[in-house]
Amino acid sequence: MVRLVDIQKQATELSEEDRESLVAFLLHGFTGAPSGPDDEEVGRRDADMDSGAVMPISHAEFLSQVGRSGR
């Protein structure tokens, strides 16, 4: 029987690229998981930033707002 703690230990030993791939694989398996913005939404957001209607934030500010620290 495979235990979650064993999988977690193995995952920490993977390269960052492999961990990212594993995360993508796992997320893809969830039904109802958001797939992200479509091309139309990306275009609207890009236009909003280009027009000055929305001010972009830095990556550090984003991490701060979602409660994470930078590396």
C-alpha positions as CSV (number, residue, x, y, z in Angstrom):
1,M,0.0,0.0,0.0
2,V,1.3,3.4,-1.0
3,R,1.2,6.0,1.8
4,L,0.8,9.8,1.2
5,V,3.8,10.6,3.4
6,D,6.0,8.4,1.2
7,I,4.8,10.1,-2.0
8,Q,5.4,13.5,-0.4
9,K,9.0,12.5,0.6
10,Q,9.7,11.3,-2.9
11,A,8.2,14.5,-4.4
12,T,10.6,16.7,-2.3
13,E,13.5,14.8,-3.9
14,L,12.4,15.7,-7.5
15,S,13.9,18.6,-9.4
16,E,11.9,21.8,-9.5
17,E,10.9,21.1,-13.1
18,D,9.6,17.6,-12.2
19,R,7.7,19.0,-9.2
20,E,6.0,21.6,-11.5
21,S,5.1,18.8,-13.9
22,L,3.7,16.7,-11.1
23,V,1.6,19.6,-9.9
24,A,0.2,20.2,-13.4
25,F,-0.6,16.5,-13.7
26,L,-2.4,16.4,-10.3
27,L,-4.4,19.6,-11.0
28,H,-5.4,18.3,-14.4
29,G,-7.0,15.4,-12.6
30,F,-9.4,17.5,-10.6
31,T,-12.9,18.0,-12.1
32,G,-14.0,21.5,-11.9
33,A,-10.5,22.9,-11.4
34,P,-10.2,26.3,-13.1
35,S,-8.1,26.1,-16.3
36,G,-7.1,29.7,-16.2
37,P,-8.0,32.7,-18.3
38,D,-8.9,32.2,-21.9
39,D,-7.2,34.2,-24.7
40,E,-10.0,36.8,-24.7
41,E,-9.6,37.5,-21.0
42,V,-5.9,37.8,-21.3
43,G,-6.3,40.3,-24.2
44,R,-8.7,42.4,-22.1
45,R,-6.4,42.4,-19.1
46,D,-3.4,43.3,-21.3
47,A,-5.4,46.2,-22.9
48,D,-6.4,47.4,-19.4
49,M,-2.8,47.6,-18.3
50,D,-1.7,49.2,-21.6
51,S,-4.4,51.9,-21.2
52,G,-3.5,52.6,-17.6
53,A,-6.9,51.6,-16.4
54,V,-5.2,49.0,-14.2
55,M,-1.8,49.3,-12.6
56,P,0.3,46.1,-12.6
57,I,1.9,45.0,-9.4
58,S,5.3,43.4,-8.9
59,H,5.9,39.7,-8.4
60,A,6.9,40.5,-4.8
61,E,3.7,42.4,-4.2
62,F,1.7,39.6,-5.6
63,L,3.4,37.1,-3.3
64,S,2.8,39.4,-0.4
65,Q,-0.9,39.7,-1.2
66,V,-1.4,35.9,-1.4
67,G,0.5,35.4,1.8
68,R,3.7,33.9,0.4
69,S,7.3,35.0,0.6
70,G,9.7,35.2,-2.4
71,R,12.5,32.7,-2.9
